[in-house]
Amino acid sequence: MQSYTRHQLKEDKFQEVTRGAIEQAQAHRQQLILGVILVLVVLIAAGGFGYWRNQQQDAAGAAMGEALNTYTAPIRAADAPVDATQLTFASTAERDKKAEEQFQAIADKYPHTDPGKNALYMSAAAALDAGQYSDAEAKFKRVADSANKDLSSLAKMGLASVYEATNRSQDAINIYNQLMTKPTTSVSRERAQLALAELYEKKDPAQARKIYDQLAADKSPVLSQIAHQRQAALGAAGK
C-alpha cells in the first residue's frame, strides 16, 4: 500500500506539472513554436556540419593517399622509358618537389582535418629531403605548435634535423634533450637519445659513447643491438 501511494503521488505530481506546462504552452504558443524552429535549425546545422566534416576527412584522406604514392614512387633509370602504367620520376629532386606540392595543397585545403595536419608535416619532410631547409623549418615549426603531442614531437625531430643540416647543432641538442624529458608515443626517450648520440659522434665522440653505453644496457634487444653497432662503428672511425 505504501509503495502504491508513493507511485500514485508521483502520477498526481506528474499530471499537475503537465497541466501547468500545457497552460503555459497555450499562453506562449508562438514563442514555443519559434523556439522549436530554432532548435531544429541548430540540429540540422550540426548534422550538416558533421556530414561536411566527414566528407572533408574522406576527401583529405584520399588526397593524402595520392601524395604518399608520389612520395614513395620509384626513381627510373636514366635510360629507362616512361611507363604510363606506373608512377615514376626522373630524380629524387623531381619526386620530392611534386610530393611537397601535393602535401601542401592538402594542408591548405583541409587544414582542420587530421589528414590535413599530417600533410603539413609530410610537406615539411619532403622539403627537408629536397634540401629546402628554410621552407622545411617554417613548416616544422607550425606543426610543432600542434595540440597533437605525437605529431608535435615528430615535427620537433624534423626541426632538429634541419638544425643539424644547417650547422646549428646546439639548437638540435636542445630539442633532443627536450624530447628526452617529455617523451611521447611517436618519439620515445630512447629514440631521442639515439638521435642525440649520432649528433655527438661528430662533435663529441666521448659523449656519444656514454649515451650508447646507457642504451646498450637497455632491456630491449633491438635497442641494445643498435647501440652496440653504433659503438663498434664509432670505434672503427676513431682508429
Number of C-alpha atoms within 10 A of each C-alpha: 6 7 8 9 10 11 12 12 12 12 12 12 12 12 12 11 12 12 12 12 12 12 12 12 14 12 11 11 13 11 12 14 12 11 12 12 12 12 12 12 12 12 12 12 12 12 12 12 12 12 12 12 15 13 12 20 18 14 15 24 20 13 19 22 13 14 24 15 14 21 21 14 17 16 15 16 12 9 7 9 8 13 9 7 6 9 14 20 19 15 13 18 15 13 20 24 18 17 25 26 15 23 30 24 20 26 24 14 12 20 18 13 20 15 24 25 23 18 29 26 28 26 28 29 28 25 24 23 17 17 15 15 20 13 15 26 22 13 22 27 17 15 24 22 14 14 9 12 18 16 21 22 25 20 27 24 22 23 27 25 22 25 19 16 14 11 10 13 19 13 14 24 20 13 21 25 15 15 22 18 12 13 19 16 11 13 20 15 18 17 17 21 20 20 17 23 25 19 21 18 18 10 12 12 18 13 15 23 22 13 20 24 15 13 20 21 14 15 9 10 11 11 18 18 15 15 23 18 14 20 21 13 12 18 12 9 9 8 5
